[in-house]
C-alpha cells in the first residue's frame, strides 16, 4: 500500500497506544477484535515501515477501551518538524 509515511506525531501516538496495550497485557489480536480490525492490521499500524495509521474514530474507540481521553495519546508539547 502506498501513502504518506508516518510522521513523528503518528509514531508518537501509535507508540503511546502500543505502550498502553502491552502494559495491560492486551495482544494485537485482542485489540484488533475490540476495534473490529485484524491483528495483522494492528501489526501494520505498529510497524514504522508501514503506512497504516489509526483513524480519528479508532482513536476515540481506543480512548473508550483504555478509559482515557483521546488527548492522552498526544504529547504534552508539539513535536518539532525535522
Backbone as ProteinMPNN parsed JSONL, in Angstrom:
{"seq_chain_A": "XXXXXXXXXXXXXXXXXXXXXXXXXXXXXXXXXXXXXXXXXXXXXXXXXXXXXXXXXXXXXXXXXXXXXXXXXXXXXXXXXX", "coords_chain_A": {"N_chain_A": [[0.841, -1.176, 0.0], [0.55, 2.175, -0.869], [1.229, 5.438, 0.335], [1.236, 8.321, 2.473], [4.187, 8.459, 4.398], [4.589, 7.605, 7.869], [4.37, 10.259, 10.152], [6.281, 12.081, 12.659], [4.504, 12.685, 14.755], [2.495, 10.807, 14.262], [3.936, 8.441, 14.787], [4.487, 8.841, 17.495], [1.882, 8.83, 18.685], [0.996, 6.25, 17.966], [2.952, 4.778, 19.296], [2.342, 5.41, 21.991], [-0.17, 4.207, 22.246], [0.525, 1.534, 21.774], [2.197, 1.164, 23.984], [0.341, 1.381, 26.108], [-1.301, -0.782, 25.41], [0.43, -3.036, 25.652], [1.2, -2.762, 28.332], [-1.12, -3.387, 29.615], [-1.426, -5.978, 28.993], [-2.674, -6.7, 26.618], [-3.114, -8.332, 23.635], [-2.162, -7.966, 20.134], [-4.07, -9.248, 18.581], [-6.298, -9.352, 20.301], [-6.792, -6.594, 20.724], [-7.327, -5.876, 18.096], [-9.719, -7.335, 17.702], [-11.368, -5.973, 19.504], [-11.597, -3.559, 18.213], [-12.734, -4.266, 15.874], [-10.969, -4.987, 13.848], [-8.305, -6.636, 12.041], [-5.668, -8.62, 13.555], [-3.403, -8.524, 12.032], [-3.63, -6.047, 10.788], [-3.381, -4.335, 12.988], [-0.738, -4.916, 13.583], [0.464, -3.856, 11.267], [-0.105, -1.151, 11.645], [1.428, -0.686, 13.946], [3.961, -1.061, 12.944], [6.761, 0.783, 11.999], [7.5, 0.975, 9.353], [5.323, 0.625, 7.716], [2.504, 2.2, 6.149], [0.0, 2.341, 7.358], [-2.327, 3.746, 9.692], [-4.019, 4.752, 12.73], [-7.428, 5.807, 12.556], [-9.314, 8.816, 13.307], [-11.782, 8.079, 14.434], [-11.124, 5.505, 15.319], [-9.169, 6.188, 17.204], [-10.784, 7.441, 19.08], [-12.364, 5.245, 19.873], [-10.327, 3.676, 20.982], [-9.667, 5.263, 23.182], [-11.968, 4.913, 24.711], [-11.738, 2.154, 25.217], [-9.346, 2.104, 26.737], [-10.075, 3.729, 28.808], [-9.611, 6.521, 28.911], [-8.885, 9.885, 27.771], [-8.926, 10.858, 24.307], [-6.94, 12.746, 23.921], [-4.951, 11.977, 25.622], [-3.259, 10.377, 24.216], [-1.592, 12.03, 22.902], [1.421, 14.082, 22.696], [2.668, 16.247, 25.334], [3.781, 18.612, 24.478], [4.236, 20.313, 21.31], [5.644, 18.455, 18.586], [8.647, 19.12, 17.116], [9.207, 19.846, 13.699], [11.292, 18.103, 11.37]], "CA_chain_A": [[0.0, 0.0, 0.0], [1.304, 3.424, -0.927], [0.602, 6.548, 1.034], [2.169, 9.168, 3.212], [4.856, 7.776, 5.511], [4.177, 8.068, 9.199], [5.065, 11.434, 10.678], [6.731, 11.942, 14.053], [3.329, 12.668, 15.634], [1.877, 9.49, 14.065], [4.741, 7.454, 15.509], [4.303, 9.078, 18.93], [0.547, 8.358, 19.074], [0.998, 4.789, 17.847], [3.788, 4.279, 20.392], [1.593, 5.523, 23.249], [-1.211, 3.177, 22.244], [1.213, 0.246, 21.945], [2.652, 1.108, 25.378], [-0.842, 1.064, 26.919], [-1.741, -2.133, 25.055], [1.313, -4.042, 26.242], [1.158, -2.626, 29.797], [-2.354, -4.032, 30.09], [-1.421, -7.375, 28.573], [-3.611, -6.887, 25.509], [-2.416, -8.732, 22.41], [-2.625, -7.316, 18.909], [-5.298, -9.929, 18.166], [-7.395, -8.921, 21.171], [-7.104, -5.205, 20.414], [-7.985, -5.899, 16.792], [-11.102, -7.78, 17.891], [-12.097, -4.897, 20.185], [-11.803, -2.478, 17.242], [-13.249, -4.898, 14.657], [-9.866, -4.979, 12.889], [-7.489, -7.848, 12.158], [-4.403, -8.456, 14.268], [-2.405, -8.144, 11.025], [-3.733, -4.603, 10.585], [-2.772, -3.707, 14.17], [0.704, -5.061, 13.364], [0.865, -2.881, 10.251], [-0.133, 0.166, 12.284], [2.545, -0.588, 14.889], [5.228, -1.12, 12.208], [7.133, 2.105, 11.491], [7.738, 0.923, 7.907], [4.051, 0.529, 7.0], [1.817, 3.498, 6.164], [-1.286, 2.284, 8.068], [-2.432, 4.536, 10.921], [-5.353, 4.782, 13.31], [-8.293, 6.927, 12.19], [-9.824, 9.543, 14.48], [-12.812, 7.244, 15.06], [-10.433, 4.436, 16.041], [-8.555, 6.796, 18.394], [-11.859, 7.625, 20.051], [-12.675, 3.908, 20.402], [-9.207, 3.283, 21.843], [-9.806, 6.001, 24.438], [-13.013, 4.213, 25.471], [-11.154, 0.876, 25.651], [-8.341, 2.344, 27.771], [-10.636, 4.56, 29.874], [-8.895, 7.798, 28.957], [-9.274, 10.841, 26.738], [-8.073, 10.749, 23.122], [-5.78, 13.642, 24.033], [-3.901, 11.297, 26.384], [-2.348, 9.733, 23.267], [-0.777, 13.086, 22.297], [2.482, 14.622, 23.556], [2.331, 17.485, 26.043], [4.292, 19.734, 23.685], [4.337, 19.991, 19.884], [6.867, 17.81, 18.114], [9.263, 19.981, 16.1], [9.441, 19.236, 12.388], [12.71, 17.919, 11.026]], "C_chain_A": [[0.885, 1.238, 0.0], [0.518, 4.501, -0.213], [1.675, 7.371, 1.707], [2.862, 8.353, 4.294], [4.389, 8.362, 6.842], [5.034, 9.25, 9.636], [5.517, 11.158, 12.111], [5.537, 11.886, 15.011], [2.579, 11.345, 15.488], [2.61, 8.44, 14.89], [4.583, 7.608, 17.017], [2.969, 8.499, 19.394], [0.489, 6.837, 19.034], [1.825, 4.166, 18.968], [3.084, 4.334, 21.737], [0.521, 4.445, 23.346], [-0.587, 1.798, 22.436], [1.683, 0.084, 23.39], [1.486, 0.742, 26.297], [-1.301, -0.374, 26.673], [-0.884, -3.18, 25.753], [1.307, -3.972, 27.77], [-0.067, -3.321, 30.382], [-2.473, -5.477, 29.637], [-2.403, -7.68, 27.457], [-2.805, -7.215, 24.25], [-2.927, -7.918, 21.221], [-3.941, -7.933, 18.447], [-6.489, -9.466, 19.003], [-7.784, -7.47, 20.884], [-7.806, -5.112, 19.062], [-9.44, -6.311, 16.904], [-11.945, -6.691, 18.55], [-12.449, -3.761, 19.219], [-12.437, -2.974, 15.942], [-12.241, -4.769, 13.51], [-9.087, -6.279, 13.044], [-6.222, -7.563, 12.963], [-3.295, -8.068, 13.289], [-2.437, -6.635, 10.788], [-3.146, -3.849, 11.773], [-1.249, -3.781, 14.039], [1.227, -4.078, 12.331], [0.891, -1.474, 10.834], [1.09, 0.337, 13.178], [3.913, -0.668, 14.208], [5.578, 0.262, 11.668], [7.315, 2.136, 9.972], [6.452, 0.874, 7.087], [3.285, 1.834, 7.154], [0.508, 3.501, 6.952], [-1.224, 3.04, 9.386], [-3.841, 4.371, 11.475], [-6.121, 5.986, 12.769], [-8.727, 7.65, 13.465], [-10.912, 8.743, 15.189], [-12.177, 6.11, 15.863], [-9.748, 4.977, 17.287], [-9.6, 7.026, 19.475], [-12.238, 6.285, 20.686], [-11.57, 3.41, 21.328], [-9.271, 3.998, 23.187], [-10.877, 5.36, 25.313], [-12.448, 2.912, 26.04], [-10.199, 1.081, 26.821], [-8.838, 3.24, 28.899], [-9.919, 5.887, 30.039], [-9.49, 8.739, 27.913], [-8.407, 10.614, 25.5], [-6.836, 11.646, 23.212], [-4.648, 13.013, 24.847], [-2.91, 10.565, 25.482], [-1.367, 10.735, 22.661], [0.318, 13.557, 23.246], [2.02, 15.913, 24.229], [2.723, 18.715, 25.244], [4.315, 19.334, 22.205], [5.676, 19.318, 19.569], [7.41, 18.666, 16.978], [9.473, 19.201, 14.808], [10.933, 19.127, 12.139], [13.043, 18.666, 9.769]], "O_chain_A": [[1.843, 1.335, 0.767], [-0.712, 4.469, -0.169], [2.87, 7.138, 1.525], [2.199, 7.627, 5.035], [3.866, 9.475, 6.906], [6.258, 9.236, 9.505], [5.175, 10.13, 12.695], [5.557, 11.122, 15.976], [2.078, 10.81, 16.477], [1.99, 7.65, 15.602], [4.548, 6.613, 17.74], [2.921, 7.762, 20.379], [-0.012, 6.208, 19.966], [1.439, 3.14, 19.528], [3.21, 3.411, 22.541], [0.329, 3.843, 24.403], [-1.119, 0.98, 23.186], [1.581, -1.003, 23.959], [1.631, -0.114, 27.169], [-1.646, -1.094, 27.61], [-1.409, -4.104, 26.374], [1.398, -5.004, 28.435], [-0.038, -3.788, 31.52], [-3.493, -6.125, 29.866], [-2.91, -8.797, 27.361], [-1.919, -6.456, 23.857], [-3.974, -7.274, 21.289], [-4.829, -7.223, 17.975], [-7.569, -9.218, 18.465], [-8.97, -7.15, 20.809], [-8.766, -4.358, 18.905], [-10.306, -5.706, 16.273], [-13.108, -6.506, 18.192], [-13.466, -3.087, 19.383], [-12.653, -2.192, 15.016], [-12.603, -4.484, 12.368], [-9.199, -6.951, 14.069], [-5.762, -6.424, 13.044], [-2.355, -7.367, 13.663], [-1.39, -6.013, 10.608], [-2.483, -2.829, 11.588], [-0.552, -2.816, 14.351], [2.314, -3.524, 12.496], [1.802, -0.695, 10.551], [1.722, 1.393, 13.167], [4.927, -0.37, 14.839], [4.776, 0.859, 10.949], [7.286, 3.209, 9.37], [6.496, 1.065, 5.872], [3.403, 2.505, 8.179], [-0.047, 4.572, 7.195], [-0.225, 2.994, 10.103], [-4.744, 3.909, 10.777], [-5.545, 7.052, 12.55], [-8.527, 7.147, 14.571], [-10.961, 8.727, 16.419], [-12.637, 5.79, 16.959], [-9.738, 4.311, 18.322], [-9.326, 6.827, 20.658], [-12.414, 6.202, 21.901], [-11.854, 2.787, 22.35], [-8.962, 3.404, 24.22], [-10.711, 5.274, 26.53], [-12.657, 2.604, 27.214], [-10.232, 0.323, 27.79], [-8.101, 3.49, 29.853], [-9.65, 6.328, 31.156], [-10.48, 8.413, 27.258], [-7.251, 10.212, 25.636], [-5.797, 11.327, 22.633], [-3.507, 13.468, 24.77], [-1.835, 10.173, 25.936], [-0.419, 10.341, 21.982], [0.171, 13.449, 24.464], [1.102, 16.582, 23.755], [2.061, 19.75, 25.328], [4.404, 18.148, 21.885], [6.693, 19.585, 20.208], [6.716, 18.909, 15.991], [9.871, 18.036, 14.831], [11.728, 19.934, 12.621], [14.188, 18.634, 9.318]]}, "name": "protein", "num_of_chains": 1, "seq": "XXXXXXXXXXXXXXXXXXXXXXXXXXXXXXXXXXXXXXXXXXXXXXXXXXXXXXXXXXXXXXXXXXXXXXXXXXXXXXXXXX"}
